[in-house]
Amino acid sequence: MKGIKLGENEVVESKRVVNLPGGPVAICEREVHEFYRPETATSTRLVISDAIDRTRILISKAREEFSELNSIMRELVVR
């Protein structure tokens, strides 16, 4: 999988004054040009396996919390 990475920034600034009937108006413009370059290919297996592990942990925590919530709800129903 190839990605694109920011290589460098270039800032272009321009200032000018326009004379209008109500008086002069200063106009300041600023542009940021970003240059990107392709990255070299990297292994995606590690990223995918990490995502799967984190998802499993999230699911197990959610199941724990739901089971605790269910037990609390059962106690409230009995009362």
Sequence and secondary structure as in RCSB ss.txt:
>XXXX:A:sequence
MKGIKLGENEVVESKRVVNLPGGPVAICEREVHEFYRPETATSTRLVISDAIDRTRILISKAREEFSELNSIMRE
LVVR
>XXXX:A:secstr
   EEEEEEEEEEEEEEEEETTEEEEEEEEEEEEEEEE      HHHHHHHHHHHHHHHHHHHHHHHHHHHHHHH
HHH 
